[in-house]
Amino acid sequence: MAQADKKISVLVVDDSALIRKLLTEIINSHSDMEVVAAAPDPLVARELIKLHNPDVLTLDVEMPRMDGLDFLERLMRLRPMPVLMVSSLTEKGSEVTFKALELGAVDFIAKPKVDIASGLQSYSDLIAEKIRITASARIRPLTPIANKPIRKVTTQPHRMQFSSTEKLIFVGASTGGTEAIREFLMDLPADMPAILITQHMPENFTRTFAERLDKLCALKVQEATHNQRVLPGHVYIAPGYAHMEIVRSGANYMTALSDAPPVNRHRPAVDVLFNSAAKVAGANAIGVIMTGMGKDGALGMKTMKAAGAWTLAQDEASCIVFGMPKEAIAMGAVDEVLPLNRLASRVIEKVGQRINRV
């Protein structure tokens, strides 16, 4: 983490001279950060890291001499440091980005598809915010998916005896959330109640995120669509372009997507999902708030708890960024605070119990 009394030092790594120039200008335009060097490829970057010891590395993926992912994996094994990926908005780019997050990158910035110069300039405040978050993030040890058994099964799972068929699980996360959600879902069996998730993410990435999770988890994972029936054993990811709510239609729960203005500067927003959970599911809901910067989800979780829901927060030690859980805890919105590796087992316990409030 960068010291409070000095600028955040940044090393920019990108094979495009234009991108290096634009990122340098954007970063240097903010008074609390500066680019100490720029590298056209990982081999040059390796020497510059030794020379400058930067607080943050911005890293492109497709580069000459060494692939960005290969470099990131070596870096996180030998010299773990905060890395912000600079990714293209293509399907291939999104797949590679999730691999980078798995390898230990803190977050990513998406390159605009057209008119890169004006596009990156319009992202100036977002880029600066992401660099600040990355500089302050807790760097986790490298734990690739290959080291964890995949729960996708073809045999009939053991049926859990839930006390109610209408329980629902609601999850909110931001920075660091893609990996936290993956770990959480991979620890759940196929016969869980329905799970609805809002993760702050650009719209071109949520479908790839859902497809990736679907291959790894026992549950059926998909990007949510509007007016979709919510079913047990399924996970619904809010698309990056819309708020997601749960609504009731007769005896069924349904999804409702909206392009209403951002809430807490986000669309999708966790508060929107959690507020709908409080209104529609009440005491049949379980809320989980995970790693992320800011306060999105805190008020919504407080509303859920007041409506009788059971609420859980990821603890500080296992969060990449403790902002969202911290805000929810401070508001008195959280029943239990647990490390990431205990959230799934606790949720499994709670869905088998009736949630009684005095």
PABA-655174 format. One record per residue (C-alpha): residue in three letters; x, y, z. Coordinates in steps of 0.2 Angstrom, whole numbers, plus 2048, in hexadecimal, padded with zeros to 3 digits. Layout:
<residu ALA | east X | north Y | up Z>
...
% end
This chain:
<residu MET | east 800 | north 800 | up 800>
<residu ALA | east 806 | north 811 | up 7FC>
<residu GLN | east 80B | north 81D | up 80A>
<residu ALA | east 7FE | north 82A | up 80E>
<residu ASP | east 80B | north 838 | up 80D>
<residu LYS | east 812 | north 834 | up 7FB>
<residu LYS | east 80B | north 832 | up 7EA>
<residu ILE | east 806 | north 821 | up 7E4>
<residu SER | east 814 | north 81B | up 7D8>
<residu VAL | east 80E | north 813 | up 7C8>
<residu LEU | east 817 | north 808 | up 7BB>
<residu VAL | east 80D | north 807 | up 7AB>
<residu VAL | east 810 | north 7F8 | up 7A0>
<residu ASP | east 808 | north 7F7 | up 78F>
<residu ASP | east 80F | north 7F4 | up 77E>
<residu SER | east 805 | north 803 | up 776>
<residu ALA | east 80F | north 813 | up 777>
<residu LEU | east 7FF | north 81C | up 776>
<residu ILE | east 7F7 | north 813 | up 785>
<residu ARG | east 807 | north 816 | up 78F>
<residu LYS | east 807 | north 828 | up 78B>
<residu LEU | east 7F4 | north 82B | up 78F>
<residu LEU | east 7F5 | north 821 | up 79F>
<residu THR | east 804 | north 82B | up 7A4>
<residu GLU | east 7FB | north 83B | up 7A1>
<residu ILE | east 7EB | north 836 | up 7AA>
<residu ILE | east 7F4 | north 82F | up 7B9>
<residu ASN | east 800 | north 83E | up 7BA>
<residu SER | east 7F1 | north 84A | up 7B9>
<residu HIS | east 7EC | north 844 | up 7CB>
<residu SER | east 7F5 | north 84C | up 7D9>
<residu ASP | east 7F7 | north 83C | up 7E4>
<residu MET | east 7FF | north 831 | up 7D7>
<residu GLU | east 80C | north 831 | up 7CA>
<residu VAL | east 814 | north 825 | up 7BC>
<residu VAL | east 826 | north 821 | up 7C1>
<residu ALA | east 829 | north 817 | up 7B1>
<residu ALA | east 821 | north 80F | up 7A2>
<residu ALA | east 825 | north 7FF | up 79A>
<residu PRO | east 821 | north 7F8 | up 789>
<residu ASP | east 822 | north 7E6 | up 78E>
<residu PRO | east 824 | north 7DB | up 79E>
<residu LEU | east 837 | north 7D8 | up 79C>
<residu VAL | east 83A | north 7EB | up 79D>
<residu ALA | east 82D | north 7EC | up 7AB>
<residu ARG | east 836 | north 7DF | up 7B5>
<residu GLU | east 846 | north 7EA | up 7B6>
<residu LEU | east 83B | north 7FA | up 7B9>
<residu ILE | east 832 | north 7F2 | up 7C8>
<residu LYS | east 843 | north 7EE | up 7D0>
<residu LEU | east 849 | north 800 | up 7CD>
<residu HIS | east 839 | north 809 | up 7D2>
<residu ASN | east 830 | north 7FE | up 7DE>
<residu PRO | east 81F | north 805 | up 7D8>
<residu ASP | east 80F | north 805 | up 7E3>
<residu VAL | east 804 | north 7FF | up 7D4>
<residu LEU | east 807 | north 7F7 | up 7C4>
<residu THR | east 7FB | north 7FA | up 7B5>
<residu LEU | east 7FD | north 7EB | up 7A9>
<residu ASP | east 7F7 | north 7E7 | up 798>
<residu VAL | east 7F4 | north 7D5 | up 793>
<residu GLU | east 7F9 | north 7D3 | up 781>
<residu MET | east 80B | north 7D8 | up 77F>
<residu PRO | east 81B | north 7D3 | up 776>
<residu ARG | east 829 | north 7C8 | up 77E>
<residu MET | east 81F | north 7C2 | up 78C>
<residu ASP | east 80C | north 7C0 | up 78E>
<residu GLY | east 805 | north 7CB | up 79C>
<residu LEU | east 7FD | north 7BC | up 7A5>
<residu ASP | east 80D | north 7B3 | up 7A6>
<residu PHE | east 816 | north 7C2 | up 7AC>
<residu LEU | east 808 | north 7C5 | up 7B9>
<residu GLU | east 809 | north 7B3 | up 7BF>
<residu ARG | east 81C | north 7B4 | up 7C2>
<residu LEU | east 81A | north 7C5 | up 7CA>
<residu MET | east 80D | north 7C0 | up 7D6>
<residu ARG | east 818 | north 7B0 | up 7DB>
<residu LEU | east 828 | north 7B9 | up 7DD>
<residu ARG | east 824 | north 7CB | up 7E1>
<residu PRO | east 811 | north 7CE | up 7E5>
<residu MET | east 80C | north 7E0 | up 7E2>
<residu PRO | east 7FC | north 7E9 | up 7DE>
<residu VAL | east 7F7 | north 7E7 | up 7CB>
<residu LEU | east 7EA | north 7F0 | up 7C1>
<residu MET | east 7E6 | north 7E8 | up 7B1>
<residu VAL | east 7E3 | north 7F2 | up 7A1>
<residu SER | east 7D7 | north 7E7 | up 797>
<residu SER | east 7CE | north 7E7 | up 786>
<residu LEU | east 7BB | north 7E6 | up 786>
<residu THR | east 7BB | north 7D7 | up 77B>
<residu GLU | east 7B5 | north 7C6 | up 780>
<residu LYS | east 7C7 | north 7BF | up 77F>
<residu GLY | east 7CC | north 7CF | up 78A>
<residu SER | east 7BF | north 7CB | up 797>
<residu GLU | east 7C4 | north 7B9 | up 798>
<residu VAL | east 7D7 | north 7BE | up 79A>
<residu THR | east 7D2 | north 7CB | up 7A7>
<residu PHE | east 7CA | north 7BE | up 7B2>
<residu LYS | east 7D9 | north 7B3 | up 7B1>
<residu ALA | east 7E3 | north 7C2 | up 7B6>
<residu LEU | east 7D8 | north 7C5 | up 7C6>
<residu GLU | east 7DA | north 7B3 | up 7CA>
<residu LEU | east 7ED | north 7B5 | up 7C9>
<residu GLY | east 7EC | north 7C3 | up 7D5>
<residu ALA | east 7E9 | north 7D3 | up 7CC>
<residu VAL | east 7DE | north 7DF | up 7D7>
<residu ASP | east 7D3 | north 7E7 | up 7CA>
<residu PHE | east 7D2 | north 7EC | up 7B8>
<residu ILE | east 7CE | north 7FA | up 7AC>
<residu ALA | east 7C6 | north 7F7 | up 79C>
<residu LYS | east 7CD | north 7FF | up 78C>
<residu PRO | east 7C0 | north 808 | up 782>
<residu LYS | east 7BD | north 7FF | up 771>
<residu VAL | east 7BE | north 80F | up 766>
<residu ASP | east 7C7 | north 820 | up 767>
<residu ILE | east 7D3 | north 81A | up 775>
<residu ALA | east 7DA | north 82C | up 778>
<residu SER | east 7C9 | north 834 | up 77C>
<residu GLY | east 7C3 | north 824 | up 784>
<residu LEU | east 7D1 | north 823 | up 791>
<residu GLN | east 7D0 | north 835 | up 795>
<residu SER | east 7BE | north 834 | up 799>
<residu TYR | east 7C3 | north 825 | up 7A5>
<residu SER | east 7D0 | north 831 | up 7AE>
<residu ASP | east 7C6 | north 831 | up 7BF>
<residu LEU | east 7C2 | north 81F | up 7BE>
<residu ILE | east 7D4 | north 81A | up 7BA>
<residu ALA | east 7DA | north 825 | up 7C9>
<residu GLU | east 7CE | north 81D | up 7D5>
<residu LYS | east 7D3 | north 80B | up 7CF>
<residu ILE | east 7E5 | north 80F | up 7D2>
<residu ARG | east 7E1 | north 816 | up 7E4>
<residu ILE | east 7D7 | north 806 | up 7E8>
<residu THR | east 7E5 | north 7FB | up 7E0>
<residu ALA | east 7F2 | north 803 | up 7EA>
<residu SER | east 7E9 | north 800 | up 7FB>
<residu ALA | east 7E3 | north 7EF | up 7F7>
<residu ARG | east 7E8 | north 7DF | up 801>
<residu ILE | east 7F2 | north 7D4 | up 7F5>
<residu ARG | east 7ED | north 7C2 | up 7F7>
<residu PRO | east 7F9 | north 7B3 | up 7F4>
<residu LEU | east 7F7 | north 7AB | up 7E3>
<residu THR | east 7EA | north 79D | up 7E4>
<residu PRO | east 7E6 | north 797 | up 7D2>
<residu ILE | east 7D6 | north 78E | up 7CF>
<residu ALA | east 7E0 | north 77E | up 7CB>
<residu ASN | east 7E4 | north 77C | up 7DD>
<residu LYS | east 7D1 | north 77B | up 7E2>
<residu PRO | east 7C6 | north 76D | up 7DD>
<residu ILE | east 7B8 | north 771 | up 7D1>
<residu ARG | east 7A6 | north 76D | up 7D8>
<residu LYS | east 79E | north 76B | up 7C7>
<residu VAL | east 796 | north 75A | up 7C9>
<residu THR | east 78C | north 74E | up 7BE>
<residu THR | east 785 | north 743 | up 7CC>
<residu GLN | east 775 | north 748 | up 7D6>
<residu PRO | east 77B | north 753 | up 7E4>
<residu HIS | east 775 | north 74F | up 7F6>
<residu ARG | east 765 | north 758 | up 7F9>
<residu MET | east 766 | north 764 | up 807>
<residu GLN | east 756 | north 765 | up 812>
<residu PHE | east 753 | north 778 | up 811>
<residu SER | east 745 | north 77E | up 81D>
<residu SER | east 73E | north 789 | up 80F>
<residu THR | east 73E | north 788 | up 7FD>
<residu GLU | east 73E | north 79B | up 7FB>
<residu LYS | east 74E | north 7A0 | up 803>
<residu LEU | east 759 | north 7AB | up 7F8>
<residu ILE | east 76B | north 7B0 | up 7F9>
<residu PHE | east 771 | north 7C2 | up 7F4>
<residu VAL | east 783 | north 7C6 | up 7F1>
<residu GLY | east 78C | north 7D7 | up 7EE>
<residu ALA | east 79E | north 7DB | up 7EA>
<residu SER | east 7AA | north 7E6 | up 7E1>
<residu THR | east 7BD | north 7E7 | up 7E0>
<residu GLY | east 7C4 | north 7D5 | up 7E4>
<residu GLY | east 7B2 | north 7CE | up 7E2>
<residu THR | east 7B4 | north 7C4 | up 7D2>
<residu GLU | east 7C0 | north 7B8 | up 7DB>
<residu ALA | east 7B7 | north 7B9 | up 7EC>
<residu ILE | east 7A7 | north 7B4 | up 7E3>
<residu ARG | east 7AF | north 7A6 | up 7DA>
<residu GLU | east 7B6 | north 79F | up 7EA>
<residu PHE | east 7A5 | north 7A1 | up 7F3>
<residu LEU | east 79B | north 798 | up 7E5>
<residu MET | east 7A8 | north 78A | up 7E3>
<residu ASP | east 7A4 | north 785 | up 7F5>
<residu LEU | east 792 | north 784 | up 7F2>
<residu PRO | east 788 | north 774 | up 7ED>
<residu ALA | east 77D | north 773 | up 7DE>
<residu ASP | east 76D | north 773 | up 7E8>
<residu MET | east 76E | north 784 | up 7F0>
<residu PRO | east 760 | north 791 | up 7F0>
<residu ALA | east 761 | north 79E | up 7E2>
<residu ILE | east 76F | north 7AA | up 7E3>
<residu LEU | east 76F | north 7BC | up 7DC>
<residu ILE | east 77F | north 7C5 | up 7DA>
<residu THR | east 784 | north 7D7 | up 7D7>
<residu GLN | east 796 | north 7DA | up 7D3>
<residu HIS | east 79C | north 7EB | up 7CD>
<residu MET | east 7A2 | north 7E7 | up 7BB>
<residu PRO | east 7A1 | north 7EE | up 7A9>
<residu GLU | east 793 | north 7E7 | up 79F>
<residu ASN | east 79F | north 7DE | up 793>
<residu PHE | east 7A6 | north 7D3 | up 7A1>
<residu THR | east 797 | north 7CD | up 7AB>
<residu ARG | east 792 | north 7C0 | up 79E>
<residu THR | east 7A4 | north 7B9 | up 79D>
<residu PHE | east 7A5 | north 7B9 | up 7B0>
<residu ALA | east 795 | north 7AF | up 7B1>
<residu GLU | east 79A | north 7A2 | up 7A4>
<residu ARG | east 7AB | north 7A0 | up 7AD>
<residu LEU | east 7A2 | north 79D | up 7BE>
<residu ASP | east 796 | north 791 | up 7B6>
<residu LYS | east 7A5 | north 786 | up 7B0>
<residu LEU | east 7AC | north 786 | up 7C1>
<residu CYS | east 79D | north 784 | up 7CD>
<residu ALA | east 790 | north 777 | up 7D1>
<residu LEU | east 783 | north 784 | up 7CF>
<residu LYS | east 77C | north 78A | up 7BF>
<residu VAL | east 783 | north 79C | up 7BD>
<residu GLN | east 77D | north 7A8 | up 7B0>
<residu GLU | east 77C | north 7BB | up 7AC>
<residu ALA | east 76A | north 7C0 | up 7B1>
<residu THR | east 75D | north 7C5 | up 7A4>
<residu HIS | east 74E | north 7D0 | up 7A7>
<residu ASN | east 73E | north 7C7 | up 7AE>
<residu GLN | east 747 | north 7B7 | up 7B0>
<residu ARG | east 740 | north 7AA | up 7BD>
<residu VAL | east 74C | north 7A8 | up 7CC>
<residu LEU | east 74F | north 795 | up 7CF>
<residu PRO | east 758 | north 78B | up 7DC>
<residu GLY | east 769 | north 785 | up 7D7>
<residu HIS | east 76C | north 794 | up 7CC>
<residu VAL | east 776 | north 7A3 | up 7CE>
<residu TYR | east 772 | north 7B4 | up 7C5>
<residu ILE | east 77F | north 7C1 | up 7C2>
<residu ALA | east 779 | north 7D3 | up 7BF>
<residu PRO | east 77E | north 7D8 | up 7AE>
<residu GLY | east 78B | north 7E7 | up 7AE>
<residu TYR | east 77F | north 7F3 | up 7A5>
<residu ALA | east 770 | north 7F1 | up 7B1>
<residu HIS | east 76A | north 7F1 | up 7C3>
<residu MET | east 762 | north 7E0 | up 7C8>
<residu GLU | east 754 | north 7DE | up 7D4>
<residu ILE | east 749 | north 7CF | up 7DA>
<residu VAL | east 737 | north 7D1 | up 7D8>
<residu ARG | east 728 | north 7C6 | up 7DB>
<residu SER | east 71C | north 7C0 | up 7CE>
<residu GLY | east 70E | north 7B5 | up 7D5>
<residu ALA | east 717 | north 7A6 | up 7DE>
<residu ASN | east 728 | north 7A9 | up 7D5>
<residu TYR | east 737 | north 7B4 | up 7D8>
<residu MET | east 73D | north 7BD | up 7C8>
<residu THR | east 74B | north 7C8 | up 7C3>
<residu ALA | east 748 | north 7DA | up 7BE>
<residu LEU | east 756 | north 7E4 | up 7B5>
<residu SER | east 756 | north 7F7 | up 7B4>
<residu ASP | east 760 | north 805 | up 7AB>
<residu ALA | east 75C | north 811 | up 7B9>
<residu PRO | east 76A | north 81D | up 7BE>
<residu PRO | east 779 | north 817 | up 7C7>
<residu VAL | east 777 | north 815 | up 7DA>
<residu ASN | east 787 | north 818 | up 7E4>
<residu ARG | east 78F | north 81C | up 7D3>
<residu HIS | east 78C | north 80A | up 7CE>
<residu ARG | east 780 | north 801 | up 7C2>
<residu PRO | east 77E | north 7F3 | up 7C6>
<residu ALA | east 77D | north 7F8 | up 7D9>
<residu VAL | east 77D | north 7EC | up 7E8>
<residu ASP | east 771 | north 7F8 | up 7F1>
<residu VAL | east 764 | north 7F6 | up 7E4>
<residu LEU | east 765 | north 7E3 | up 7E5>
<residu PHE | east 765 | north 7E2 | up 7F8>
<residu ASN | east 757 | north 7EF | up 7F9>
<residu SER | east 74C | north 7E4 | up 7EE>
<residu ALA | east 751 | north 7D4 | up 7F9>
<residu ALA | east 74B | north 7DD | up 808>
<residu LYS | east 73A | north 7E2 | up 800>
<residu VAL | east 737 | north 7D2 | up 7F7>
<residu ALA | east 73F | north 7C4 | up 801>
<residu GLY | east 740 | north 7CB | up 812>
<residu ALA | east 745 | north 7BD | up 81F>
<residu ASN | east 747 | north 7B0 | up 812>
<residu ALA | east 757 | north 7BA | up 80B>
<residu ILE | east 769 | north 7B8 | up 810>
<residu GLY | east 775 | north 7C6 | up 80B>
<residu VAL | east 787 | north 7C5 | up 809>
<residu ILE | east 792 | north 7D4 | up 806>
<residu MET | east 7A4 | north 7D1 | up 800>
<residu THR | east 7B4 | north 7DB | up 7FC>
<residu GLY | east 7B3 | north 7EB | up 7F3>
<residu MET | east 7B6 | north 7FE | up 7F4>
<residu GLY | east 7A9 | north 80A | up 7F9>
<residu LYS | east 798 | north 809 | up 802>
<residu ASP | east 78D | north 801 | up 7F5>
<residu GLY | east 782 | north 7F3 | up 7FE>
<residu ALA | east 784 | north 7F9 | up 810>
<residu LEU | east 773 | north 802 | up 810>
<residu GLY | east 76A | north 7F4 | up 807>
<residu MET | east 771 | north 7E7 | up 812>
<residu LYS | east 76B | north 7F1 | up 821>
<residu THR | east 75A | north 7F1 | up 819>
<residu MET | east 75B | north 7DE | up 817>
<residu LYS | east 75F | north 7DB | up 829>
<residu ALA | east 751 | north 7E6 | up 82F>
<residu ALA | east 745 | north 7DC | up 824>
<residu GLY | east 74B | north 7CC | up 82C>
<residu ALA | east 759 | north 7C6 | up 821>
<residu TRP | east 769 | north 7BE | up 827>
<residu THR | east 778 | north 7C8 | up 822>
<residu LEU | east 78A | north 7C4 | up 820>
<residu ALA | east 79A | north 7CE | up 81C>
<residu GLN | east 7AB | north 7C8 | up 816>
<residu ASP | east 7B8 | north 7CC | up 823>
<residu GLU | east 7C6 | north 7D9 | up 821>
<residu ALA | east 7D5 | north 7CC | up 820>
<residu SER | east 7CE | north 7C3 | up 811>
<residu CYS | east 7C8 | north 7D2 | up 808>
<residu ILE | east 7D2 | north 7DA | up 7FA>
<residu VAL | east 7C9 | north 7EB | up 7FF>
<residu PHE | east 7BF | north 7EC | up 80F>
<residu GLY | east 7B5 | north 7FB | up 80A>
<residu MET | east 7A3 | north 7F4 | up 807>
<residu PRO | east 7A3 | north 7E7 | up 815>
<residu LYS | east 7AA | north 7F4 | up 821>
<residu GLU | east 79D | north 800 | up 81D>
<residu ALA | east 78F | north 7F3 | up 81F>
<residu ILE | east 797 | north 7EE | up 830>
<residu ALA | east 798 | north 800 | up 836>
<residu MET | east 785 | north 802 | up 832>
<residu GLY | east 780 | north 7F3 | up 83D>
<residu ALA | east 77A | north 7EA | up 82D>
<residu VAL | east 784 | north 7DA | up 830>
<residu ASP | east 780 | north 7CB | up 83B>
<residu GLU | east 790 | north 7C2 | up 838>
<residu VAL | east 7A2 | north 7C6 | up 832>
<residu LEU | east 7AB | north 7B7 | up 82B>
<residu PRO | east 7BB | north 7B4 | up 820>
<residu LEU | east 7B7 | north 7B0 | up 80E>
<residu ASN | east 7BB | north 79D | up 810>
<residu ARG | east 7AD | north 79C | up 81D>
<residu LEU | east 79F | north 7A5 | up 814>
<residu ALA | east 799 | north 797 | up 80A>
<residu SER | east 798 | north 78A | up 818>
<residu ARG | east 78E | north 797 | up 823>
<residu VAL | east 782 | north 79B | up 815>
<residu ILE | east 77F | north 788 | up 813>
<residu GLU | east 77B | north 787 | up 825>
<residu LYS | east 76F | north 796 | up 825>
<residu VAL | east 765 | north 790 | up 816>
<residu GLY | east 761 | north 781 | up 820>
<residu GLN | east 75A | north 78B | up 82E>
<residu ARG | east 74B | north 796 | up 831>
<residu ILE | east 751 | north 7A8 | up 834>
<residu ASN | east 748 | north 7AD | up 844>
<residu ARG | east 749 | north 7BF | up 84A>
<residu VAL | east 744 | north 7C4 | up 85C>
% end
